[in-house]
Amino acid sequence: MNGESFYTKVYEIVKKIPSGKVTSYGRVAIILGNPRSARAVGYALNALKKDNTQEIPWQRVINSKGFISFKGDTFRANLQRKLLEKEGIVFHSDARIDFKIFGWP
């Protein structure tokens, strides 16, 4: 990852998450070798355009408890859930995703 920006590194990892799977912001940070940068991973994904799911599937990254993190952006949270459900991901009645079933890697 020679010389690439942090955001570019995040996007390269997120592109590897297969359809129907999710990972956490913290897990992406760990893969990048920066385990304390989960929040920065979130900032990188938030910087993407909402319609950029074909190139970088931002919707596949959720918080470590299995929930969508939306920080007041209910449009994006609803869009994320809709996109994940379209990929076959099932939400529990409490809106949580089970990492044991849908987690990557």
Rosetta blueprint (number, residue, H / E / L):
1 M L
2 N L
3 G L
4 E L
5 S L
6 F H
7 Y H
8 T H
9 K H
10 V H
11 Y H
12 E H
13 I H
14 V H
15 K L
16 K L
17 I L
18 P L
19 S L
20 G L
21 K L
22 V E
23 T E
24 S E
25 Y H
26 G H
27 R H
28 V H
29 A H
30 I H
31 I H
32 L L
33 G L
34 N L
35 P L
36 R L
37 S L
38 A H
39 R H
40 A H
41 V H
42 G H
43 Y H
44 A H
45 L H
46 N H
47 A L
48 L L
49 K L
50 K L
51 D L
52 N L
53 T L
54 Q L
55 E L
56 I L
57 P L
58 W H
59 Q H
60 R H
61 V E
62 I E
63 N L
64 S L
65 K L
66 G L
67 F L
68 I L
69 S L
70 F L
71 K L
72 G L
73 D L
74 T H
75 F H
76 R H
77 A H
78 N H
79 L H
80 Q H
81 R H
82 K H
83 L H
84 L H
85 E H
86 K H
87 E L
88 G L
89 I L
90 V L
91 F E
92 H L
93 S L
94 D L
95 A L
96 R L
97 I E
98 D L
99 F H
100 K H
101 I H
102 F H
103 G E
104 W L
105 P L
